[in-house]
Every structure is written in C-alpha cells, then in structure tokens.
Amino acid sequence: MIYHISGTLEHTEPNLAVIDAQGVGYACHTTVSSLSRFKKGDTVKLYTHMYLREDICDLYGFATQTELASFRMLIAISGVGPKAAISILSYSTPEKVAAAIITGDEKALTAAPGIGKKLAQRIILELKDKLSKQRGGAAEAGSAIEAPQGAGKQSEAQSALCVLGYTATDAATALKGLDIENLGLEELIRQGLRNLAKY
C-alpha cells in the first residue's frame, strides 16, 4: 500500500493532481481544498488511498491525514463511491462533515454536487449507527471509554472526533482546556484535531 507520495506538482486538472516523484508521474484524484493549497511546481506531499475494483485501480491523494480519514469513512458507506466522497470533501471540510453527521444536518451534505437527500440521510444514519456500535462494543469489553453525555457542544465535538476515527478517550483529551462556551462546534472540532496532531 502507498502511504503517501512526495514530489513536484507537475500538472493539475479539476480534482486531479499529477505528482512527479523521482521521474514517475502519479495521477492522484483529490479535492478542491487539497488542490488549493498548492501551485504547479511546488514540492507537495499527499496522503494516499488506493481504490481497487474489478477493472479500476485509482489513486486518491489528500493534503491532510484528516481529509484522507474522512474520505475513507465516507466510501465505507454503502452507496457512497469515491466520486461522491470527493464531491462532499471538495464542498466541505472534514470538520464540517463530521459536525453535519453528529447534528443530523442533511443540507450541509446535499449542498455538494451529486449528493441527494436519500444519500445524505444514509451517510448520517450509518455513521451514527457505527459510532453507537463502537461505544457499545467498548462498554461490553469493559473499556474505560465512556460516551459523552448530554447534547452540548463538547459532547457533539467529542462525537465528531470519534466519527473521524479517534477514540473517545483521545477525543476528550484533545478538547480539554478549549473554550467550549465561546467556540462554535466546527472550531472546537478543528482545534481538537490540531491538538490530536501533537500527540
């Protein structure tokens, strides 16, 4: 598996970056947000996912590991292919996607081109269900991880970080010391992710 590619950004097209890594040009499907960070000729690093099917072998690359995690989270859902995931993440940040899932905000997902109401509902339902099962499994195993209680911003931010693949314990630790009362949900998630990157 290719973990990341580092090289020169040789060419771009909508949702595509070609990275020259020691003379080999890797075509990486990517998001608008990842592309917006670079310009042609820059030395870049993309975290990658190889998508393999019967007659498909495509490489997807992202500027951050959080965006890659969000992409993998989305394509694991029945009916959500790479193009739909790229569309969602091109229109929205991982923080906004996680917040939309936790708060049940269908409109935040359907705003992305090609994402209908039914697909948005499926994404929210399946990821919330997955989060519930993860918590239930942890409780049955006697883990010290506890689900956040209440419907406050801290609880929602912690759940959103869990949706992005972090444990409840790590999520809770990442949110400690943040100004819960005055920060918005997306900013809490963003700062929590920043703290998690330091560990």
C-alpha positions in Angstrom: 0.0 0.0 0.0 1.2 3.5 -0.8 1.0 5.6 2.4 2.0 9.0 0.8 3.6 10.5 -2.2 6.1 13.3 -2.1 7.3 15.1 -5.2 6.7 18.0 -7.6 3.2 19.1 -8.6 3.6 18.7 -12.4 0.1 19.1 -13.6 -3.4 19.8 -12.3 -7.0 19.3 -13.6 -10.3 19.6 -11.8 -10.0 17.1 -8.9 -6.7 15.7 -10.2 -3.0 16.3 -9.2 -0.1 14.7 -11.1 2.9 14.3 -8.8 6.3 13.7 -10.3 8.1 11.5 -7.7 11.6 10.7 -9.0 10.6 10.6 -12.6 7.3 8.7 -12.1 4.1 10.7 -12.6 1.4 9.7 -10.1 -2.2 10.8 -11.0 -4.0 11.4 -7.7 -7.7 12.2 -7.6 -8.2 14.8 -5.0 -10.4 17.6 -3.6 -10.6 21.2 -4.4 -9.4 22.1 -0.9 -6.3 19.9 -1.3 -5.5 21.4 -4.7 -6.0 25.0 -3.4 -3.0 24.5 -1.1 -0.5 24.1 -3.9 0.6 25.6 -7.2 2.3 24.0 -10.1 6.0 23.4 -9.4 5.6 23.1 -5.6 7.0 20.2 -3.7 4.0 18.5 -2.2 3.1 15.6 -0.1 -0.2 13.8 -0.5 -1.6 11.0 1.9 -3.0 8.4 -0.4 -5.7 5.7 -0.7 -5.6 3.1 -3.5 -9.1 2.3 -4.7 -9.2 -1.2 -6.3 -12.2 -2.8 -8.0 -12.5 -5.4 -10.8 -11.5 -3.0 -13.6 -10.5 0.1 -11.6 -7.2 1.0 -10.0 -7.3 4.6 -8.9 -5.1 6.6 -6.5 -6.6 9.3 -4.3 -4.4 11.8 -2.5 -5.1 14.4 0.2 -3.1 17.2 1.7 -4.0 16.2 5.3 -4.5 12.9 7.1 -7.8 14.2 8.4 -9.1 14.6 4.9 -7.9 11.1 4.0 -9.7 9.7 7.1 -12.9 11.4 6.1 -12.7 10.1 2.6 -12.2 6.5 3.9 -15.0 7.0 6.3 -17.4 8.1 3.5 -16.5 5.4 1.0 -17.1 2.7 3.6 -20.8 3.6 3.5 -23.0 1.6 1.1 -23.8 3.7 -2.0 -21.0 6.2 -1.4 -18.3 5.9 -4.1 -15.1 7.8 -4.4 -16.6 10.5 -6.7 -19.4 11.2 -4.1 -16.8 11.4 -1.3 -14.6 13.7 -3.3 -17.6 15.9 -4.1 -18.5 16.2 -0.4 -15.0 16.9 0.7 -14.5 19.4 -2.1 -17.5 21.4 -0.9 -16.9 21.0 2.8 -14.1 20.4 5.3 -13.7 17.2 7.4 -14.8 19.3 10.4 -18.0 20.4 8.7 -18.8 16.9 7.5 -18.3 15.4 11.0 -20.4 18.2 12.5 -23.1 17.6 9.9 -23.2 13.9 10.8 -23.4 14.5 14.5 -26.1 17.2 14.3 -28.1 15.4 11.5 -27.7 18.3 9.1 -28.7 16.8 5.8 -28.5 20.2 4.0 -24.8 20.5 4.7 -24.2 17.3 2.8 -26.8 17.8 -0.1 -25.1 21.1 -0.9 -22.3 19.1 -2.5 -23.0 18.4 -6.2 -24.5 15.0 -6.9 -25.4 14.3 -3.3 -29.2 13.8 -2.9 -31.3 13.8 0.3 -31.5 10.0 0.5 -27.7 9.5 0.2 -27.2 12.3 2.9 -29.7 10.5 5.2 -27.9 7.2 4.7 -24.5 8.8 5.5 -25.8 10.3 8.7 -27.7 7.2 9.7 -24.9 4.7 9.0 -22.1 6.8 10.7 -24.2 7.5 13.8 -25.0 3.8 14.0 -21.4 2.9 13.6 -20.4 5.3 16.4 -23.1 3.8 18.6 -21.9 0.2 17.9 -18.3 1.3 18.7 -19.3 2.7 22.0 -21.5 -0.3 22.8 -18.7 -2.7 21.9 -16.2 -0.8 24.1 -18.7 -0.9 27.0 -19.2 -4.7 26.6 -15.5 -5.2 26.6 -15.2 -3.4 29.9 -13.3 -0.5 28.4 -12.9 2.7 30.4 -14.1 4.7 27.4 -17.4 6.4 28.0 -19.8 8.0 25.6 -20.2 11.7 26.2 -23.4 12.6 28.0 -25.8 15.3 27.1 -26.3 17.2 23.9 -23.9 20.1 24.5 -21.2 21.3 22.1 -18.5 19.4 24.0 -20.4 16.1 23.6 -21.1 16.8 19.9 -17.4 17.8 19.3 -16.2 14.6 21.0 -18.6 12.5 18.9 -17.5 14.2 15.7 -13.8 13.4 16.5 -14.9 9.8 17.1 -16.6 9.8 13.7 -13.3 10.8 12.2 -11.7 7.7 13.7 -10.4 8.8 17.1 -11.2 7.0 20.4 -13.5 8.7 22.9 -10.6 9.0 25.4 -8.3 10.7 22.8 -11.2 13.0 21.7 -12.0 14.0 25.3 -8.3 14.7 26.0 -8.0 16.8 22.8 -10.9 19.0 23.9 -9.6 19.7 27.4 -8.8 23.3 28.0 -10.7 24.6 25.0 -13.1 27.5 25.3 -16.2 25.3 25.0 -18.7 28.0 25.8 -17.5 30.6 23.2 -16.2 28.5 20.3 -18.5 27.1 17.6 -18.8 23.4 17.0 -16.7 23.4 13.8 -14.0 25.4 15.5 -14.0 23.0 18.5 -13.5 20.1 16.2 -10.8 21.9 14.3 -8.8 22.8 17.4 -9.4 19.3 18.8 -7.8 17.9 15.6 -4.9 20.3 16.0 -4.3 19.0 19.5 -4.6 15.4 18.4 -1.9 16.0 15.7 0.5 17.0 18.6 0.2 13.6 20.3 
